[in-house]
Amino acid sequence: MIALSIPAIIIVIYSLINLITDLIKFENKVFDFIVGIVFIFFTSFSLNDLLSNFIKGHISLTNII
């Protein structure tokens, strides 16, 4: 399951980067609103534990750097 979820995380990150670059042109309120919807959307899935582990790994990487 983890091996199948890694490409999904890459696609999610890529789509979020595209969303961010597109939404920079709009107001910050619209951006925060859509980010909140996306966050609720992803936390409703079973990927919640995987994403939390991914975030923990990212934090540990930033601490090392």
mmCIF file of the N, C-alpha and C atoms, coordinates in Angstrom:
data_MODEL
# 
_entry.id   MODEL 
# 
loop_
_atom_site.group_PDB 
_atom_site.id 
_atom_site.type_symbol 
_atom_site.label_atom_id 
_atom_site.label_alt_id 
_atom_site.label_comp_id 
_atom_site.label_asym_id 
_atom_site.label_entity_id 
_atom_site.label_seq_id 
_atom_site.pdbx_PDB_ins_code 
_atom_site.Cartn_x 
_atom_site.Cartn_y 
_atom_site.Cartn_z 
_atom_site.occupancy 
_atom_site.B_iso_or_equiv 
_atom_site.pdbx_formal_charge 
_atom_site.auth_seq_id 
_atom_site.auth_comp_id 
_atom_site.auth_asym_id 
_atom_site.auth_atom_id 
_atom_site.pdbx_PDB_model_num 
ATOM 1   N N  . MET A 1 1  ? 0.829   -1.199 0.000   1.00 0.00 ? 1  MET A N  1 
ATOM 2   C CA . MET A 1 1  ? 0.000   0.000  0.000   1.00 0.00 ? 1  MET A CA 1 
ATOM 3   C C  . MET A 1 1  ? 0.865   1.252  0.000   1.00 0.00 ? 1  MET A C  1 
ATOM 4   N N  . ILE A 1 2  ? 1.963   1.204  0.741   1.00 0.00 ? 2  ILE A N  1 
ATOM 5   C CA . ILE A 1 2  ? 2.844   2.376  0.779   1.00 0.00 ? 2  ILE A CA 1 
ATOM 6   C C  . ILE A 1 2  ? 3.448   2.626  -0.601  1.00 0.00 ? 2  ILE A C  1 
ATOM 7   N N  . ALA A 1 3  ? 3.817   1.539  -1.284  1.00 0.00 ? 3  ALA A N  1 
ATOM 8   C CA . ALA A 1 3  ? 4.405   1.703  -2.614  1.00 0.00 ? 3  ALA A CA 1 
ATOM 9   C C  . ALA A 1 3  ? 3.404   2.302  -3.585  1.00 0.00 ? 3  ALA A C  1 
ATOM 10  N N  . LEU A 1 4  ? 2.126   1.970  -3.425  1.00 0.00 ? 4  LEU A N  1 
ATOM 11  C CA . LEU A 1 4  ? 1.101   2.548  -4.286  1.00 0.00 ? 4  LEU A CA 1 
ATOM 12  C C  . LEU A 1 4  ? 0.786   3.980  -3.895  1.00 0.00 ? 4  LEU A C  1 
ATOM 13  N N  . SER A 1 5  ? 1.018   4.333  -2.640  1.00 0.00 ? 5  SER A N  1 
ATOM 14  C CA . SER A 1 5  ? 0.657   5.661  -2.167  1.00 0.00 ? 5  SER A CA 1 
ATOM 15  C C  . SER A 1 5  ? 1.720   6.704  -2.497  1.00 0.00 ? 5  SER A C  1 
ATOM 16  N N  . ILE A 1 6  ? 2.956   6.268  -2.719  1.00 0.00 ? 6  ILE A N  1 
ATOM 17  C CA . ILE A 1 6  ? 4.024   7.231  -3.014  1.00 0.00 ? 6  ILE A CA 1 
ATOM 18  C C  . ILE A 1 6  ? 3.759   7.987  -4.320  1.00 0.00 ? 6  ILE A C  1 
ATOM 19  N N  . PRO A 1 7  ? 3.385   7.316  -5.421  1.00 0.00 ? 7  PRO A N  1 
ATOM 20  C CA . PRO A 1 7  ? 3.038   8.085  -6.626  1.00 0.00 ? 7  PRO A CA 1 
ATOM 21  C C  . PRO A 1 7  ? 1.840   8.993  -6.398  1.00 0.00 ? 7  PRO A C  1 
ATOM 22  N N  . ALA A 1 8  ? 0.895   8.560  -5.565  1.00 0.00 ? 8  ALA A N  1 
ATOM 23  C CA . ALA A 1 8  ? -0.257  9.407  -5.265  1.00 0.00 ? 8  ALA A CA 1 
ATOM 24  C C  . ALA A 1 8  ? 0.186   10.676 -4.542  1.00 0.00 ? 8  ALA A C  1 
ATOM 25  N N  . ILE A 1 9  ? 1.132   10.546 -3.613  1.00 0.00 ? 9  ILE A N  1 
ATOM 26  C CA . ILE A 1 9  ? 1.642   11.724 -2.897  1.00 0.00 ? 9  ILE A CA 1 
ATOM 27  C C  . ILE A 1 9  ? 2.358   12.660 -3.870  1.00 0.00 ? 9  ILE A C  1 
ATOM 28  N N  . ILE A 1 10 ? 3.122   12.084 -4.799  1.00 0.00 ? 10 ILE A N  1 
ATOM 29  C CA . ILE A 1 10 ? 3.820   12.914 -5.783  1.00 0.00 ? 10 ILE A CA 1 
ATOM 30  C C  . ILE A 1 10 ? 2.816   13.672 -6.638  1.00 0.00 ? 10 ILE A C  1 
ATOM 31  N N  . ILE A 1 11 ? 1.734   12.980 -7.056  1.00 0.00 ? 11 ILE A N  1 
ATOM 32  C CA . ILE A 1 11 ? 0.707   13.641 -7.862  1.00 0.00 ? 11 ILE A CA 1 
ATOM 33  C C  . ILE A 1 11 ? 0.020   14.731 -7.056  1.00 0.00 ? 11 ILE A C  1 
ATOM 34  N N  . VAL A 1 12 ? -0.242  14.454 -5.774  1.00 0.00 ? 12 VAL A N  1 
ATOM 35  C CA . VAL A 1 12 ? -0.890  15.451 -4.916  1.00 0.00 ? 12 VAL A CA 1 
ATOM 36  C C  . VAL A 1 12 ? -0.007  16.679 -4.767  1.00 0.00 ? 12 VAL A C  1 
ATOM 37  N N  . ILE A 1 13 ? 1.290   16.465 -4.522  1.00 0.00 ? 13 ILE A N  1 
ATOM 38  C CA . ILE A 1 13 ? 2.209   17.597 -4.364  1.00 0.00 ? 13 ILE A CA 1 
ATOM 39  C C  . ILE A 1 13 ? 2.290   18.398 -5.659  1.00 0.00 ? 13 ILE A C  1 
ATOM 40  N N  . TYR A 1 14 ? 2.358   17.696 -6.794  1.00 0.00 ? 14 TYR A N  1 
ATOM 41  C CA . TYR A 1 14 ? 2.431   18.376 -8.081  1.00 0.00 ? 14 TYR A CA 1 
ATOM 42  C C  . TYR A 1 14 ? 1.175   19.205 -8.326  1.00 0.00 ? 14 TYR A C  1 
ATOM 43  N N  . SER A 1 15 ? -0.002  18.627 -8.020  1.00 0.00 ? 15 SER A N  1 
ATOM 44  C CA . SER A 1 15 ? -1.246  19.361 -8.224  1.00 0.00 ? 15 SER A CA 1 
ATOM 45  C C  . SER A 1 15 ? -1.349  20.540 -7.260  1.00 0.00 ? 15 SER A C  1 
ATOM 46  N N  . LEU A 1 16 ? -0.844  20.362 -6.024  1.00 0.00 ? 16 LEU A N  1 
ATOM 47  C CA . LEU A 1 16 ? -0.872  21.472 -5.074  1.00 0.00 ? 16 LEU A CA 1 
ATOM 48  C C  . LEU A 1 16 ? 0.041   22.605 -5.527  1.00 0.00 ? 16 LEU A C  1 
ATOM 49  N N  . ILE A 1 17 ? 1.205   22.263 -6.095  1.00 0.00 ? 17 ILE A N  1 
ATOM 50  C CA . ILE A 1 17 ? 2.101   23.300 -6.608  1.00 0.00 ? 17 ILE A CA 1 
ATOM 51  C C  . ILE A 1 17 ? 1.431   24.055 -7.746  1.00 0.00 ? 17 ILE A C  1 
ATOM 52  N N  . ASN A 1 18 ? 0.739   23.319 -8.630  1.00 0.00 ? 18 ASN A N  1 
ATOM 53  C CA . ASN A 1 18 ? 0.020   23.982 -9.713  1.00 0.00 ? 18 ASN A CA 1 
ATOM 54  C C  . ASN A 1 18 ? -1.091  24.861 -9.167  1.00 0.00 ? 18 ASN A C  1 
ATOM 55  N N  . LEU A 1 19 ? -1.803  24.376 -8.141  1.00 0.00 ? 19 LEU A N  1 
ATOM 56  C CA . LEU A 1 19 ? -2.851  25.183 -7.520  1.00 0.00 ? 19 LEU A CA 1 
ATOM 57  C C  . LEU A 1 19 ? -2.269  26.457 -6.927  1.00 0.00 ? 19 LEU A C  1 
ATOM 58  N N  . ILE A 1 20 ? -1.138  26.322 -6.230  1.00 0.00 ? 20 ILE A N  1 
ATOM 59  C CA . ILE A 1 20 ? -0.532  27.489 -5.589  1.00 0.00 ? 20 ILE A CA 1 
ATOM 60  C C  . ILE A 1 20 ? -0.110  28.515 -6.635  1.00 0.00 ? 20 ILE A C  1 
ATOM 61  N N  . THR A 1 21 ? 0.534   28.050 -7.713  1.00 0.00 ? 21 THR A N  1 
ATOM 62  C CA . THR A 1 21 ? 0.994   28.993 -8.729  1.00 0.00 ? 21 THR A CA 1 
ATOM 63  C C  . THR A 1 21 ? -0.177  29.645 -9.443  1.00 0.00 ? 21 THR A C  1 
ATOM 64  N N  . ASP A 1 22 ? -1.294  28.904 -9.610  1.00 0.00 ? 22 ASP A N  1 
ATOM 65  C CA . ASP A 1 22 ? -2.466  29.508 -10.242 1.00 0.00 ? 22 ASP A CA 1 
ATOM 66  C C  . ASP A 1 22 ? -3.171  30.469 -9.301  1.00 0.00 ? 22 ASP A C  1 
ATOM 67  N N  . LEU A 1 23 ? -3.192  30.141 -8.004  1.00 0.00 ? 23 LEU A N  1 
ATOM 68  C CA . LEU A 1 23 ? -3.982  30.919 -7.062  1.00 0.00 ? 23 LEU A CA 1 
ATOM 69  C C  . LEU A 1 23 ? -3.246  32.132 -6.525  1.00 0.00 ? 23 LEU A C  1 
ATOM 70  N N  . ILE A 1 24 ? -1.938  32.243 -6.814  1.00 0.00 ? 24 ILE A N  1 
ATOM 71  C CA . ILE A 1 24 ? -1.219  33.454 -6.413  1.00 0.00 ? 24 ILE A CA 1 
ATOM 72  C C  . ILE A 1 24 ? -1.858  34.674 -7.077  1.00 0.00 ? 24 ILE A C  1 
ATOM 73  N N  . LYS A 1 25 ? -2.468  34.452 -8.255  1.00 0.00 ? 25 LYS A N  1 
ATOM 74  C CA . LYS A 1 25 ? -3.094  35.554 -8.977  1.00 0.00 ? 25 LYS A CA 1 
ATOM 75  C C  . LYS A 1 25 ? -4.381  36.028 -8.305  1.00 0.00 ? 25 LYS A C  1 
ATOM 76  N N  . PHE A 1 26 ? -4.978  35.186 -7.451  1.00 0.00 ? 26 PHE A N  1 
ATOM 77  C CA . PHE A 1 26 ? -6.242  35.532 -6.814  1.00 0.00 ? 26 PHE A CA 1 
ATOM 78  C C  . PHE A 1 26 ? -6.000  36.114 -5.422  1.00 0.00 ? 26 PHE A C  1 
ATOM 79  N N  . GLU A 1 27 ? -7.113  36.433 -4.757  1.00 0.00 ? 27 GLU A N  1 
ATOM 80  C CA . GLU A 1 27 ? -6.999  36.968 -3.400  1.00 0.00 ? 27 GLU A CA 1 
ATOM 81  C C  . GLU A 1 27 ? -6.572  35.879 -2.432  1.00 0.00 ? 27 GLU A C  1 
ATOM 82  N N  . ASN A 1 28 ? -5.982  36.302 -1.313  1.00 0.00 ? 28 ASN A N  1 
ATOM 83  C CA . ASN A 1 28 ? -5.516  35.334 -0.318  1.00 0.00 ? 28 ASN A CA 1 
ATOM 84  C C  . ASN A 1 28 ? -6.678  34.596 0.343   1.00 0.00 ? 28 ASN A C  1 
ATOM 85  N N  . LYS A 1 29 ? -7.834  35.247 0.451   1.00 0.00 ? 29 LYS A N  1 
ATOM 86  C CA . LYS A 1 29 ? -8.976  34.589 1.084   1.00 0.00 ? 29 LYS A CA 1 
ATOM 87  C C  . LYS A 1 29 ? -9.428  33.399 0.256   1.00 0.00 ? 29 LYS A C  1 
ATOM 88  N N  . VAL A 1 30 ? -9.469  33.561 -1.063  1.00 0.00 ? 30 VAL A N  1 
ATOM 89  C CA . VAL A 1 30 ? -9.858  32.460 -1.942  1.00 0.00 ? 30 VAL A CA 1 
ATOM 90  C C  . VAL A 1 30 ? -8.840  31.334 -1.829  1.00 0.00 ? 30 VAL A C  1 
ATOM 91  N N  . PHE A 1 31 ? -7.565  31.695 -1.769  1.00 0.00 ? 31 PHE A N  1 
ATOM 92  C CA . PHE A 1 31 ? -6.490  30.705 -1.647  1.00 0.00 ? 31 PHE A CA 1 
ATOM 93  C C  . PHE A 1 31 ? -6.618  29.919 -0.349  1.00 0.00 ? 31 PHE A C  1 
ATOM 94  N N  . ASP A 1 32 ? -6.822  30.615 0.767   1.00 0.00 ? 32 ASP A N  1 
ATOM 95  C CA . ASP A 1 32 ? -6.969  29.935 2.061   1.00 0.00 ? 32 ASP A CA 1 
ATOM 96  C C  . ASP A 1 32 ? -8.198  29.037 2.069   1.00 0.00 ? 32 ASP A C  1 
ATOM 97  N N  . PHE A 1 33 ? -9.278  29.501 1.437   1.00 0.00 ? 33 PHE A N  1 
ATOM 98  C CA . PHE A 1 33 ? -10.515 28.720 1.386   1.00 0.00 ? 33 PHE A CA 1 
ATOM 99  C C  . PHE A 1 33 ? -10.293 27.408 0.637   1.00 0.00 ? 33 PHE A C  1 
ATOM 100 N N  . ILE A 1 34 ? -9.643  27.475 -0.518  1.00 0.00 ? 34 ILE A N  1 
ATOM 101 C CA . ILE A 1 34 ? -9.423  26.267 -1.317  1.00 0.00 ? 34 ILE A CA 1 
ATOM 102 C C  . ILE A 1 34 ? -8.430  25.346 -0.621  1.00 0.00 ? 34 ILE A C  1 
ATOM 103 N N  . VAL A 1 35 ? -7.394  25.910 -0.006  1.00 0.00 ? 35 VAL A N  1 
ATOM 104 C CA . VAL A 1 35 ? -6.433  25.077 0.725   1.00 0.00 ? 35 VAL A CA 1 
ATOM 105 C C  . VAL A 1 35 ? -7.127  24.362 1.883   1.00 0.00 ? 35 VAL A C  1 
ATOM 106 N N  . GLY A 1 36 ? -8.037  25.056 2.570   1.00 0.00 ? 36 GLY A N  1 
ATOM 107 C CA . GLY A 1 36 ? -8.788  24.425 3.652   1.00 0.00 ? 36 GLY A CA 1 
ATOM 108 C C  . GLY A 1 36 ? -9.642  23.277 3.148   1.00 0.00 ? 36 GLY A C  1 
ATOM 109 N N  . ILE A 1 37 ? -10.293 23.473 1.992   1.00 0.00 ? 37 ILE A N  1 
ATOM 110 C CA . ILE A 1 37 ? -11.106 22.398 1.417   1.00 0.00 ? 37 ILE A CA 1 
ATOM 111 C C  . ILE A 1 37 ? -10.222 21.215 1.047   1.00 0.00 ? 37 ILE A C  1 
ATOM 112 N N  . VAL A 1 38 ? -9.070  21.493 0.427   1.00 0.00 ? 38 VAL A N  1 
ATOM 113 C CA . VAL A 1 38 ? -8.157  20.415 0.034   1.00 0.00 ? 38 VAL A CA 1 
ATOM 114 C C  . VAL A 1 38 ? -7.661  19.671 1.271   1.00 0.00 ? 38 VAL A C  1 
ATOM 115 N N  . PHE A 1 39 ? -7.349  20.419 2.340   1.00 0.00 ? 39 PHE A N  1 
ATOM 116 C CA . PHE A 1 39 ? -6.854  19.789 3.568   1.00 0.00 ? 39 PHE A CA 1 
ATOM 117 C C  . PHE A 1 39 ? -7.914  18.875 4.173   1.00 0.00 ? 39 PHE A C  1 
ATOM 118 N N  . ILE A 1 40 ? -9.154  19.360 4.260   1.00 0.00 ? 40 ILE A N  1 
ATOM 119 C CA . ILE A 1 40 ? -10.249 18.537 4.789   1.00 0.00 ? 40 ILE A CA 1 
ATOM 120 C C  . ILE A 1 40 ? -10.479 17.333 3.884   1.00 0.00 ? 40 ILE A C  1 
ATOM 121 N N  . PHE A 1 41 ? -10.356 17.548 2.578   1.00 0.00 ? 41 PHE A N  1 
ATOM 122 C CA . PHE A 1 41 ? -10.573 16.470 1.611   1.00 0.00 ? 41 PHE A CA 1 
ATOM 123 C C  . PHE A 1 41 ? -9.570  15.350 1.820   1.00 0.00 ? 41 PHE A C  1 
ATOM 124 N N  . PHE A 1 42 ? -8.303  15.699 2.045   1.00 0.00 ? 42 PHE A N  1 
ATOM 125 C CA . PHE A 1 42 ? -7.277  14.665 2.189   1.00 0.00 ? 42 PHE A CA 1 
ATOM 126 C C  . PHE A 1 42 ? -7.296  14.024 3.569   1.00 0.00 ? 42 PHE A C  1 
ATOM 127 N N  . THR A 1 43 ? -7.666  14.774 4.598   1.00 0.00 ? 43 THR A N  1 
ATOM 128 C CA . THR A 1 43 ? -7.701  14.179 5.932   1.00 0.00 ? 43 THR A CA 1 
ATOM 129 C C  . THR A 1 43 ? -8.872  13.228 6.090   1.00 0.00 ? 43 THR A C  1 
ATOM 130 N N  . SER A 1 44 ? -9.868  13.312 5.197   1.00 0.00 ? 44 SER A N  1 
ATOM 131 C CA . SER A 1 44 ? -11.010 12.406 5.291   1.00 0.00 ? 44 SER A CA 1 
ATOM 132 C C  . SER A 1 44 ? -10.665 11.015 4.771   1.00 0.00 ? 44 SER A C  1 
ATOM 133 N N  . PHE A 1 45 ? -9.529  10.875 4.115   1.00 0.00 ? 45 PHE A N  1 
ATOM 134 C CA . PHE A 1 45 ? -9.141  9.578  3.571   1.00 0.00 ? 45 PHE A CA 1 
ATOM 135 C C  . PHE A 1 45 ? -8.288  8.797  4.566   1.00 0.00 ? 45 PHE A C  1 
ATOM 136 N N  . SER A 1 46 ? -8.035  7.543  4.223   1.00 0.00 ? 46 SER A N  1 
ATOM 137 C CA . SER A 1 46 ? -7.180  6.697  5.054   1.00 0.00 ? 46 SER A CA 1 
ATOM 138 C C  . SER A 1 46 ? -5.706  7.052  4.875   1.00 0.00 ? 46 SER A C  1 
ATOM 139 N N  . LEU A 1 47 ? -5.411  7.985  3.969   1.00 0.00 ? 47 LEU A N  1 
ATOM 140 C CA . LEU A 1 47 ? -4.031  8.439  3.782   1.00 0.00 ? 47 LEU A CA 1 
ATOM 141 C C  . LEU A 1 47 ? -3.582  9.362  4.912   1.00 0.00 ? 47 LEU A C  1 
ATOM 142 N N  . ASN A 1 48 ? -4.467  9.587  5.882   1.00 0.00 ? 48 ASN A N  1 
ATOM 143 C CA . ASN A 1 48 ? -4.156  10.524 6.959   1.00 0.00 ? 48 ASN A CA 1 
ATOM 144 C C  . ASN A 1 48 ? -2.888  10.112 7.695   1.00 0.00 ? 48 ASN A C  1 
ATOM 145 N N  . ASP A 1 49 ? -2.789  8.827  8.061   1.00 0.00 ? 49 ASP A N  1 
ATOM 146 C CA . ASP A 1 49 ? -1.600  8.353  8.772   1.00 0.00 ? 49 ASP A CA 1 
ATOM 147 C C  . ASP A 1 49 ? -0.370  8.460  7.881   1.00 0.00 ? 49 ASP A C  1 
ATOM 148 N N  . LEU A 1 50 ? -0.534  8.120  6.601   1.00 0.00 ? 50 LEU A N  1 
ATOM 149 C CA . LEU A 1 50 ? 0.599   8.179  5.682   1.00 0.00 ? 50 LEU A CA 1 
ATOM 150 C C  . LEU A 1 50 ? 1.076   9.619  5.511   1.00 0.00 ? 50 LEU A C  1 
ATOM 151 N N  . LEU A 1 51 ? 0.122   10.549 5.373   1.00 0.00 ? 51 LEU A N  1 
ATOM 152 C CA . LEU A 1 51 ? 0.492   11.949 5.212   1.00 0.00 ? 51 LEU A CA 1 
ATOM 153 C C  . LEU A 1 51 ? 1.145   12.488 6.481   1.00 0.00 ? 51 LEU A C  1 
ATOM 154 N N  . SER A 1 52 ? 0.653   12.054 7.647   1.00 0.00 ? 52 SER A N  1 
ATOM 155 C CA . SER A 1 52 ? 1.266   12.526 8.892   1.00 0.00 ? 52 SER A CA 1 
ATOM 156 C C  . SER A 1 52 ? 2.689   11.998 9.016   1.00 0.00 ? 52 SER A C  1 
ATOM 157 N N  . ASN A 1 53 ? 2.908   10.743 8.627   1.00 0.00 ? 53 ASN A N  1 
ATOM 158 C CA . ASN A 1 53 ? 4.270   10.208 8.635   1.00 0.00 ? 53 ASN A CA 1 
ATOM 159 C C  . ASN A 1 53 ? 5.141   10.944 7.626   1.00 0.00 ? 53 ASN A C  1 
ATOM 160 N N  . PHE A 1 54 ? 4.550   11.293 6.469   1.00 0.00 ? 54 PHE A N  1 
ATOM 161 C CA . PHE A 1 54 ? 5.291   12.033 5.447   1.00 0.00 ? 54 PHE A CA 1 
ATOM 162 C C  . PHE A 1 54 ? 5.691   13.405 5.977   1.00 0.00 ? 54 PHE A C  1 
ATOM 163 N N  . ILE A 1 55 ? 4.756   14.062 6.683   1.00 0.00 ? 55 ILE A N  1 
ATOM 164 C CA . ILE A 1 55 ? 5.056   15.380 7.245   1.00 0.00 ? 55 ILE A CA 1 
ATOM 165 C C  . ILE A 1 55 ? 6.130   15.257 8.325   1.00 0.00 ? 55 ILE A C  1 
ATOM 166 N N  . LYS A 1 56 ? 6.045   14.210 9.157   1.00 0.00 ? 56 LYS A N  1 
ATOM 167 C CA . LYS A 1 56 ? 7.065   14.006 10.189  1.00 0.00 ? 56 LYS A CA 1 
ATOM 168 C C  . LYS A 1 56 ? 8.433   13.783 9.554   1.00 0.00 ? 56 LYS A C  1 
ATOM 169 N N  . GLY A 1 57 ? 8.469   13.006 8.478   1.00 0.00 ? 57 GLY A N  1 
ATOM 170 C CA . GLY A 1 57 ? 9.730   12.785 7.777   1.00 0.00 ? 57 GLY A CA 1 
ATOM 171 C C  . GLY A 1 57 ? 10.258  14.069 7.180   1.00 0.00 ? 57 GLY A C  1 
ATOM 172 N N  . HIS A 1 58 ? 9.351   14.906 6.647   1.00 0.00 ? 58 HIS A N  1 
ATOM 173 C CA . HIS A 1 58 ? 9.773   16.175 6.068   1.00 0.00 ? 58 HIS A CA 1 
ATOM 174 C C  . HIS A 1 58 ? 10.326  17.091 7.150   1.00 0.00 ? 58 HIS A C  1 
ATOM 175 N N  . ILE A 1 59 ? 9.675   17.104 8.316   1.00 0.00 ? 59 ILE A N  1 
ATOM 176 C CA . ILE A 1 59 ? 10.154  17.949 9.415   1.00 0.00 ? 59 ILE A CA 1 
ATOM 177 C C  . ILE A 1 59 ? 11.531  17.477 9.880   1.00 0.00 ? 59 ILE A C  1 
ATOM 178 N N  . SER A 1 60 ? 11.718  16.145 9.953   1.00 0.00 ? 60 SER A N  1 
ATOM 179 C CA . SER A 1 60 ? 13.015  15.640 10.395  1.00 0.00 ? 60 SER A CA 1 
ATOM 180 C C  . SER A 1 60 ? 14.093  15.968 9.365   1.00 0.00 ? 60 SER A C  1 
ATOM 181 N N  . LEU A 1 61 ? 13.730  15.948 8.079   1.00 0.00 ? 61 LEU A N  1 
ATOM 182 C CA . LEU A 1 61 ? 14.696  16.316 7.046   1.00 0.00 ? 61 LEU A CA 1 
ATOM 183 C C  . LEU A 1 61 ? 15.069  17.788 7.157   1.00 0.00 ? 61 LEU A C  1 
ATOM 184 N N  . THR A 1 62 ? 14.075  18.651 7.420   1.00 0.00 ? 62 THR A N  1 
ATOM 185 C CA . THR A 1 62 ? 14.385  20.075 7.551   1.00 0.00 ? 62 THR A CA 1 
ATOM 186 C C  . THR A 1 62 ? 15.214  20.332 8.800   1.00 0.00 ? 62 THR A C  1 
ATOM 187 N N  . ASN A 1 63 ? 15.017  19.525 9.850   1.00 0.00 ? 63 ASN A N  1 
ATOM 188 C CA . ASN A 1 63 ? 15.835  19.691 11.054  1.00 0.00 ? 63 ASN A CA 1 
ATOM 189 C C  . ASN A 1 63 ? 17.281  19.291 10.787  1.00 0.00 ? 63 ASN A C  1 
ATOM 190 N N  . ILE A 1 64 ? 17.474  18.256 9.972   1.00 0.00 ? 64 ILE A N  1 
ATOM 191 C CA . ILE A 1 64 ? 18.835  17.832 9.637   1.00 0.00 ? 64 ILE A CA 1 
ATOM 192 C C  . ILE A 1 64 ? 19.529  18.905 8.801   1.00 0.00 ? 64 ILE A C  1 
ATOM 193 N N  . ILE A 1 65 ? 18.787  19.467 7.847   1.00 0.00 ? 65 ILE A N  1 
ATOM 194 C CA . ILE A 1 65 ? 19.378  20.500 6.988   1.00 0.00 ? 65 ILE A CA 1 
ATOM 195 C C  . ILE A 1 65 ? 19.579  21.764 7.817   1.00 0.00 ? 65 ILE A C  1 
# 
